[in-house]
Each structure stands twice: as structure tokens, then as C-alpha cells.
Amino acid sequence: MDDDPIPISALQHAVYCLRQAALIHLERLWEENLFTAKGRVLHAATQEPGARYSRGVRRVSAMPLASRRFGLVGVADVVEFHRTGGGEETPYPVEYKRGKPKAHRADEAQLCAQGLCLEEMTGRPVSEGALFYGETRRRVVVRFDDELRRVTENAAAALRELFASGRTPAAEYEARKCGACSLKDLCRPQIGGRSAKRWRERQVREALEGRAGPAAP
């Protein structure tokens, strides 16, 4: 697992909650709610690969990204290529999100990871990008400063360690954060369990055994 690339999308989960990242990427658990459904619909417009020009800007949708240095791989919703005075193109990633800007930096770290990939792929510095939120219908410009790059790189390192260990962190309840998580019913943060997958499998097994009734004498 150490040599496997880290999905860029996992960085968002890791910055928000490392346990959430483990439940999704190690235990392969996912549960749709209203928020994730809205996000899926918003991303649908950028799922088809393609390129077009608008006001002198080249816009590439569903662009594959990768970084050998950081071991990252993923797909950018949109990458705009802005021409500079020398005729070269500077990449500018744009990530689409449902809802509105958040207090935490999870969305920003995911976008910054795209910038790191683009720097390595194009050899051009990528100093900023934008998050487009479906609720406000506005872009939020994100500067890829030293602090955000450090948050992003630390999240990638934490994920690499998590994937290498194969162990899901124990749950730690935080009312504001856990209340907005689509996995809260599987995670059971107030109980403080570790593997949600094993708990769910046990619940199913016990339900099936109860339905079968007592064994014949």
C-alpha cells in the first residue's frame, strides 16, 4: 500500500477528519445524504473531459492530475490556463463544491493539492486557484501560501501513514463536525468505536441469525 498513490479527494476527508478518511478509503464505507447528493449533482457538469476557450482562457474539464513527489493522483473539475505576457500559460484550478465556504480548510487543501500536481506537471508556478460554491454561486480565491501548502503536505503524509497501517482511528466526538458528517450513523462517534465495517457486519449477521429462529433440537 505504501507505493500506491493517494487520491487527491482523500485529502479533503483527512483534513476534516482522519477517521472519516479511513472509513471511506480503508473500509470502503459511504452513505449518501442530502449534502453529498447536492455535491454529486454539482460535479456532474464537470465530469465530461473536454476543452474550450472563453475570453482568451483555455478551460479543461475533468483533467487528470498526478504528482510523483507527493504521491498524489486525481481529477480536477476544471483547470483554466491563463496566458501571461510572454505567451505562456499558467494553470488555475477550479474546484466545484456544494454549500458555502467553510470554517475549516479541507476544501482548500484539496484545491492546493491540485495546484501542487499542476506545478509538477507543467513546470509552472501555481500560486492560487478558486473554489466555486453551489449555494452562493460565487468563486472564492484561494492563495497557495506556505501555511496551506504545509497543511496539504501534512495531510498527505498522515494519509500515507494511515494507508500503510491499515488501521481505522478510534472515533472522537465533536458535535459541530460530527453533526454534518454523512457517515455519523456508521461511525457512531459518541460510542467511540473503531471499525464501523465490522460493527455493521456484526449487526447484519445478528439480524439474519435472529430471523432464522432457534436451531432445531
N, C-alpha and C positions, 0 to 999 in steps of 0.2 A: 504493500500500500504506500510505502514511503516515496516511491518514484512516480506514483500516479499524480497527474496534475490536479490542482484544486479548482473546483468550479467557482467562477467569479461570483455567481449568485449566492454561494455559501458564505461569502464574507459578510454580506448583509445580515444573515442569520447569526453568525458568530459574534458580530459587534453587538447585536441586540441581546442575544442570549446563547451562550455556548451549548447549553443543554438542548435548546431548540435546534441548533445546527446538527447535533448528534442524533436527535430523533428523526430528522429529515434525511440526513446523508449517511448515517450509520444503520439506523433501524428501519429506514425506508418507510416512515410513517408520514402521512399527510392527511389533513382534514379540511375540507372546503368550508368557508364561512362567507358571510356577505362581503367582507373586506377582500378576501382572496379572489372571490368571483369577480368583483369590480376590477381588480387589478388584472385579471386574466383577459377581460373584455378590452381594457385599455391597451394592453400589449398586442392584441390581435392585429391592430393596424400596422404594426412594425414587424410582423412575423415573416412576411414575404421578402426574400432578398431582392435587392434592386438598387438602382442609382438614378438620380435625376438632378437637374440643375435648376436653381431658383435664385434669381438676383445675383448671379455670379458665384453662388456657393454650390459645391457638389455635395449632395446628401446621399449617403449609402445606408440602406436599412438592413437589419439582420446581418451585420458584419461579423464574421468570425474573428476572435481575438486570442492571442496566446503570448505568454512570457516565459522564456526558459529561465531567466534569472530568478523570478519569484515562483515559478512552477504553477502558473495560472492559465486557465483556459475558459472560454465562454463566448457569448454572442452579444454584441452591443445592439441596443434597439435602433439607434441612429448615430452615425458619425458624420459630422459636417466637415468638409475640407475647405478652409478659408484661404484664399490666395493672399500672399504677402507682397510687399513692394518688389521683391526680387523675383516674383513669379512662382515661388514655391508654395506648396500647400501645407497649412498647419491643421492637424486633426483637432476636432472639438466634439467630444462625446456628449450625447443627449440621452438620458435615461427617463423612461416614462413610468410614473408612479400614480397609483390611485390616491385619493385623500388629499392631504395638505402637508406642508412642511412640518417636520417632527423635531422634538427637543433633542433626541439622540442623534448619533452620527452614522447610523447603519446605512442609510441611503447614500450618504456622501462617500463612505468608504467603498461601497460597490462601484460608484462612479469613478472614484480615484483609481481603483484597480484597473478599470478600463483605460484610464489615462496612462498608467504605467505600462500596460501592454502596448498601447499605441506608440509610446516613446521608443520602446524597443523595436517594434515592427517597422517604424518609419524613419527612425534616427532623428526625429524632430522633437524639440521640447514641447510638452503639452502642459500648459500652466493652469488651465481651467476647463470646465465643462458645465453642463446645465442639467437640472432635474425639472421635468415638466410634471406638474401635479394635476390630476384629473378634476379635483374638486375646485381648485382656484383657477384652473385653465391658464396658468402662468408659469413661466420659467423662473427657476431660482439658480443664479450663477454660483458655482462652487469653485473656489480657488484651491488648487492642489498645493497648499503650502507645506512646510516641513512637518507641522503637527499632524495634519491629516494624512500625509504620507506615512508617518510613524504609526498612526492608528491602523492604517491599512496593512502595513507590513507586519505589525504585531498580530493582527487578526489572522493573516495568512500563516504565520508561524504557529499560532495556537491551534489552527485547524490541522496543520501538518502533524502536530503532536497528537491531536485527538484521533486522527485517522490511523496513525501508527499504533496507538494504544488499543483502538477498537473498543474503548470503554465510554459509556454514556455518563456524564457527570450527574451527581445527585441533584434533585430539584431544590431550588431555593425560592421561596415565595416572595414576590414583590407585587403588591396589589395593582399598581398602575400598569406595570409591564405585563404581568400575567393576565390581567383582565382583557387585554387587546390581542392576546395570542390565540391563533386558530387551533393550537394543539393543547390548550389548557385541560380539556376533558381527558385526553390521553396522557398528558404529562403528570396530572394530579400534583401540582406543586405544593399544595397545603399539606399533603401527606408526606412529601419528601422522599418518594421512591426513586429508584434508579432506572431500571429498564421498563419503559412503557410497553414495549413489544411483548416481553414475557408476561407482564400483567394482563395484557389483552388476550394473549393466547390461553392463559390460565382461566380467564373469565369465560371464554368460548368453550373450553374443554369441560368446565364445571357445568355450564348450561346444557351441553349435549349429554353429559352423564345424568343430569337430573331429568332431562326429557326422556331418556331411555328407561328410567324407572329402576327399581331394585333388581338385582340379579336373581335369576331363578334358583330355587333351592336344589 
